[in-house]
Amino acid sequence: MTYIQLAYGDLIVPALLVVMDGALSIVLRLKLERQLAIAALRMVLQLVLVGYVLTFLFAAVSPLWTALTAFIMVLFASREIVARQKRRLPGILSYGLGAGCTLLAAGTVTIFALLTELRPDPWYHPRYALPLLGMILGNTMTGISLGLDVLTNGLVRERAAVEACLALGGTRYQAVLPVIRDALRSGFMPIINSMAAIGLVSLPGMMTGQILAGVEPVDAAKYQLLIMFLIAGGTGLGTLAAVLGGAHLLTDHRHRLRLERIAAESSV
């Protein structure tokens, strides 16, 4: 099994495609060239840094370092979840809900895969645990952020209907159930679209990477199926936990809607 090894110099010509995008932005006056340059620079620095960090982690094979890296990944994911909310829970509630649900979903599914299907030795080996966690984490983060965004916006929009149901004797969960269903549908939709289009519209990253590394396409497809099943499970678990948790925080034990717990509308 062979693979094509790239040097940094081999990336110069492909990088000119990004320069081309910047030139198009200048010519068409899109005013995106600065954002494009910053994004490209960040991408290069982040990926090179991650490459060196992973090299150290793969050599160390330490459960402490692996757990610390995974925790940092979850923290950054929770920050992204909060940043994508138009209306968000204030302060620690928002970060706590995002981090807790992300850790629960992505962590549980990753450990499940390591212990039952992949079974590396040791089971926490960072070569397997961290890339797997990263793939599950990125998709779970998207589902959670979409679900929470639809939940908070839906409760604000449907406030009159929710409070009318509560006034007629309905419980807080009966009153917010239609909004919860909409939020869950939104959170599930990206992974459903990905599963429906995979193989026909796109060859996903893991499968493509393995094929480029010399793995037989049929074997690469099996690994991609495993990853997609894990991503679907993590997304479903995380979105469900986040939406139910958000609905719980935005109501109280006296069956009242507590929209004052939503922070001021964000322009992000």
Secondary structure in CASP SS format (residue, H / E / C, confidence):
PFRMAT SS
TARGET T0000
AUTHOR 0000-0000-0000
METHOD secondary structure of the structure
MODEL  1
M C 1.00
T C 1.00
Y C 1.00
I C 1.00
Q C 1.00
L C 1.00
A C 1.00
Y H 1.00
G H 1.00
D H 1.00
L H 1.00
I H 1.00
V H 1.00
P H 1.00
A H 1.00
L H 1.00
L H 1.00
V H 1.00
V H 1.00
M H 1.00
D H 1.00
G H 1.00
A H 1.00
L H 1.00
S H 1.00
I H 1.00
V H 1.00
L C 1.00
R C 1.00
L C 1.00
K C 1.00
L C 1.00
E H 1.00
R H 1.00
Q H 1.00
L H 1.00
A H 1.00
I H 1.00
A H 1.00
A H 1.00
L H 1.00
R H 1.00
M H 1.00
V H 1.00
L H 1.00
Q H 1.00
L H 1.00
V H 1.00
L H 1.00
V H 1.00
G H 1.00
Y H 1.00
V H 1.00
L H 1.00
T H 1.00
F H 1.00
L H 1.00
F H 1.00
A H 1.00
A H 1.00
V C 1.00
S C 1.00
P H 1.00
L H 1.00
W H 1.00
T H 1.00
A H 1.00
L H 1.00
T H 1.00
A H 1.00
F H 1.00
I H 1.00
M H 1.00
V H 1.00
L H 1.00
F H 1.00
A H 1.00
S H 1.00
R H 1.00
E H 1.00
I H 1.00
V H 1.00
A H 1.00
R C 1.00
Q C 1.00
K C 1.00
R C 1.00
R C 1.00
L C 1.00
P C 1.00
G H 1.00
I H 1.00
L H 1.00
S H 1.00
Y H 1.00
G H 1.00
L H 1.00
G H 1.00
A H 1.00
G H 1.00
C H 1.00
T H 1.00
L H 1.00
L H 1.00
A H 1.00
A H 1.00
G H 1.00
T H 1.00
V H 1.00
T H 1.00
I H 1.00
F H 1.00
A H 1.00
L H 1.00
L H 1.00
T H 1.00
E H 1.00
L H 1.00
R C 1.00
P C 1.00
D C 1.00
P C 1.00
W C 1.00
Y C 1.00
H C 1.00
P H 1.00
R H 1.00
Y H 1.00
A H 1.00
L H 1.00
P H 1.00
L H 1.00
L H 1.00
G H 1.00
M H 1.00
I H 1.00
L H 1.00
G H 1.00
N H 1.00
T H 1.00
M H 1.00
T H 1.00
G H 1.00
I H 1.00
S H 1.00
L H 1.00
G H 1.00
L H 1.00
D H 1.00
V H 1.00
L H 1.00
T H 1.00
N H 1.00
G H 1.00
L H 1.00
V H 1.00
R H 1.00
E C 1.00
R H 1.00
A H 1.00
A H 1.00
V H 1.00
E H 1.00
A H 1.00
C H 1.00
L H 1.00
A H 1.00
L C 1.00
G C 1.00
G C 1.00
T C 1.00
R H 1.00
Y H 1.00
Q H 1.00
A H 1.00
V H 1.00
L H 1.00
P H 1.00
V H 1.00
I H 1.00
R H 1.00
D H 1.00
A H 1.00
L H 1.00
R H 1.00
S H 1.00
G H 1.00
F H 1.00
M H 1.00
P H 1.00
I H 1.00
I H 1.00
N H 1.00
S H 1.00
M H 1.00
A H 1.00
A H 1.00
I E 1.00
G C 1.00
L C 1.00
V C 1.00
S E 1.00
L C 1.00
P C 1.00
G H 1.00
M H 1.00
M H 1.00
T H 1.00
G H 1.00
Q H 1.00
I H 1.00
L H 1.00
A C 1.00
G C 1.00
V C 1.00
E C 1.00
P H 1.00
V H 1.00
D H 1.00
A H 1.00
A H 1.00
K H 1.00
Y H 1.00
Q H 1.00
L H 1.00
L H 1.00
I H 1.00
M H 1.00
F H 1.00
L H 1.00
I H 1.00
A H 1.00
G H 1.00
G H 1.00
T H 1.00
G H 1.00
L H 1.00
G H 1.00
T H 1.00
L H 1.00
A H 1.00
A H 1.00
V H 1.00
L H 1.00
G H 1.00
G H 1.00
A H 1.00
H H 1.00
L H 1.00
L C 1.00
T E 1.00
D C 1.00
H C 1.00
R C 1.00
H C 1.00
R C 1.00
L E 1.00
R C 1.00
L H 1.00
E H 1.00
R H 1.00
I C 1.00
A C 1.00
A C 1.00
E C 1.00
S C 1.00
S C 1.00
V C 1.00
END
